[in-house]
């Protein structure tokens, strides 16, 4: 099963909203979502701390970030799943 990482942090309402949306869409596309707390890793916190939520695909490619709309997440995950764009 292909995986994506969902970079989040505790107490982030935007992250909670985005995680639910990413989870639903990923499930429909046969993708697994791994949650990663940016505050648990200094390098991740430095790189992405001000940008959460962030969805990372293979090789750490940013697929989506910030306010995660259903259309934007669907498009990003579908492109990743199909290996285009």
C-alpha positions in Angstrom: 0.0 0.0 0.0 1.3 3.4 -0.9 1.8 5.9 2.0 1.7 9.6 2.6 2.8 11.4 5.7 0.5 14.0 7.4 2.6 16.5 9.3 0.7 17.9 12.2 1.0 19.2 15.7 -1.0 18.9 18.9 -3.6 21.6 19.4 -3.9 22.6 15.7 -7.5 22.9 14.6 -6.5 23.3 11.0 -4.5 20.1 11.3 -7.5 18.2 12.8 -9.8 19.3 10.1 -7.3 18.5 7.4 -6.4 15.1 8.8 -10.1 14.0 8.7 -10.3 15.1 5.1 -7.0 13.5 4.0 -8.0 10.3 5.8 -11.3 10.0 4.0 -9.8 10.7 0.5 -6.7 8.5 1.1 -8.9 5.6 2.1 -10.9 5.9 -1.1 -7.7 5.9 -3.1 -6.1 2.9 -1.3 -3.5 5.0 0.4 -2.2 4.8 4.0 -1.7 8.0 6.0 1.0 8.2 8.7 0.7 11.0 11.2 3.9 12.7 12.1 4.2 15.4 14.9 6.5 18.1 13.6 7.3 19.2 17.1 8.8 15.8 17.9 11.7 16.3 15.4 13.7 19.5 15.4 14.5 19.3 11.6 10.8 18.8 10.8 9.8 21.6 13.1 12.4 23.9 11.4 11.3 23.0 7.9 7.5 22.7 8.3 6.5 24.1 11.7 5.0 27.2 10.3 3.3 25.4 7.4 1.3 22.6 9.1 -0.7 20.8 8.1 1.5 19.4 5.3 0.9 16.2 3.3 4.1 14.6 2.1 4.3 12.0 -0.7 7.1 9.7 -1.7 10.6 11.1 -1.3 9.2 13.9 0.9 7.5 15.8 -2.0 4.9 18.3 -0.6 1.5 17.4 -2.0 -0.6 19.9 -0.1 -0.3 22.2 2.8 -2.2 24.8 4.9 -6.0 24.9 4.4 -6.6 21.5 2.9 -9.7 21.7 0.7 -11.5 18.5 -0.5 -10.8 19.4 -4.1 -7.1 20.2 -3.6 -6.4 17.1 -1.5 -8.3 14.8 -3.9 -6.3 16.3 -6.9 -3.0 16.0 -5.1 -3.5 12.4 -3.8 -4.9 11.3 -7.2 -1.9 12.7 -9.0 0.4 10.9 -6.6 -1.5 7.6 -6.8 -1.4 7.7 -10.6 2.2 8.9 -10.7 1.5 12.1 -12.7 2.4 15.7 -12.1 
